[in-house]
Amino acid sequence: MIKGTEKAKRWLKQAMEDLKWAKYLLKEGAYYLVCSLSQQIAEKIFKSLSFTTKGEEIVIGHSIHKLCKWTGEFEEKFNEKLKVWSILDTYYIPNR
């Protein structure tokens, strides 16, 4: 079983790889793909934070709103951005 720290590193590495491709797609004008990928990047970063900061073993869910709210329990800064970052849910969850 992969420990929380290793899971966090894996999620963060994937988020950084996705960010590289999102930047490329943005230059190419694939805006709808960038929006969807941005949600994925945020989800992976929030999950990474949950593994490291909260010591979670499993993090379930795709909603940026829920993940941000959950992360806000240990870091108040996330609560301040909740409304803004939650818009990413509109670019991904309906497409599933």
C-alpha positions as CSV (number, residue, x, y, z in Angstrom):
1,M,0.0,0.0,0.0
2,I,1.3,3.4,-0.9
3,K,1.7,5.8,2.1
4,G,0.0,9.2,2.2
5,T,3.2,11.1,1.4
6,E,3.9,9.0,-1.7
7,K,0.3,9.4,-2.8
8,A,0.6,13.2,-2.4
9,K,3.8,13.3,-4.5
10,R,2.2,11.2,-7.2
11,W,-0.9,13.5,-7.3
12,L,1.2,16.6,-7.4
13,K,3.5,15.2,-10.1
14,Q,0.4,14.4,-12.2
15,A,-1.0,17.9,-11.6
16,M,2.2,19.5,-12.8
17,E,2.2,17.4,-15.9
18,D,-1.4,18.4,-16.6
19,L,-0.5,22.0,-16.1
20,K,2.2,21.7,-18.8
21,W,-0.4,20.4,-21.2
22,A,-3.0,22.9,-20.2
23,K,-0.6,25.7,-21.1
24,Y,0.1,24.1,-24.4
25,L,-3.6,23.7,-25.1
26,L,-4.3,27.3,-24.2
27,K,-1.8,28.5,-26.8
28,E,-3.5,26.3,-29.3
29,G,-6.9,27.7,-28.5
30,A,-8.5,24.6,-27.1
31,Y,-10.3,26.5,-24.3
32,Y,-12.9,24.0,-23.4
33,L,-10.1,21.4,-22.8
34,V,-8.1,23.9,-20.8
35,C,-11.2,24.4,-18.5
36,S,-11.7,20.7,-18.0
37,L,-8.1,20.1,-17.4
38,S,-7.9,23.0,-15.0
39,Q,-10.5,21.3,-12.8
40,Q,-8.4,18.1,-12.9
41,I,-5.3,20.0,-11.9
42,A,-7.1,21.6,-8.9
43,E,-8.6,18.3,-7.9
44,K,-5.2,16.6,-7.9
45,I,-3.6,19.5,-5.9
46,F,-6.4,19.4,-3.3
47,K,-6.0,15.6,-3.0
48,S,-2.3,16.0,-2.6
49,L,-2.8,18.5,0.2
50,S,-5.3,16.1,1.9
51,F,-2.8,13.3,1.9
52,T,0.0,15.4,3.4
53,T,-1.7,17.9,5.7
54,K,-4.7,15.8,6.9
55,G,-2.9,12.5,6.8
56,E,-5.7,10.9,4.8
57,E,-5.3,7.5,3.2
58,I,-8.2,7.8,0.8
59,V,-9.7,10.9,-0.7
60,I,-12.9,10.4,-2.6
61,G,-14.7,12.9,-4.8
62,H,-14.2,15.2,-7.7
63,S,-15.9,18.4,-6.6
64,I,-13.5,21.3,-6.2
65,H,-16.1,23.0,-3.9
66,K,-16.1,20.0,-1.5
67,L,-12.4,19.4,-1.7
68,C,-11.7,23.1,-1.1
69,K,-14.1,23.2,1.8
70,W,-12.6,20.1,3.3
71,T,-9.1,21.5,2.9
72,G,-10.3,24.8,4.4
73,E,-10.8,23.0,7.7
74,F,-7.0,23.1,8.3
75,E,-6.1,26.2,6.3
76,E,-8.4,29.2,6.4
77,K,-7.0,30.7,3.1
78,F,-8.8,28.0,1.1
79,N,-12.2,29.2,2.5
80,E,-11.5,32.7,1.1
81,K,-11.1,31.2,-2.4
82,L,-13.9,28.7,-2.2
83,K,-16.4,30.6,-4.3
84,V,-13.9,31.5,-7.0
85,W,-12.4,28.0,-7.3
86,S,-15.7,26.2,-7.2
87,I,-16.5,27.5,-10.7
88,L,-14.1,24.8,-11.9
89,D,-16.8,22.2,-11.1
90,T,-19.0,23.6,-13.9
91,Y,-16.3,22.7,-16.4
92,Y,-15.8,19.1,-15.4
93,I,-18.5,17.4,-13.3
94,P,-21.3,17.8,-15.9
95,N,-19.0,16.3,-18.6
96,R,-18.7,13.1,-16.6
